[in-house]
């Protein structure tokens, strides 16, 4: 496992920040996915991950609607 992956996993598992780390990672992916230049492999990977998260959250919302 790379050092970066190990640190990210530790940060995700230790709720010590005011903002959830998964939110910060998502926002960073979203920013990178929408940045220039648009035709890079990294941008495509960021976009694919971001879209998987959005699709899974939308599916989860439709199968488990929040009761208010």
Secondary structure, 3 states (H helix, E strand, C coil): CCHHHHHHHHHHHCCCCCCCHHHHHHHHHHHHHCCCCCCCHHHHHHHHHHHHHHHHHHHHHHHCCCCC
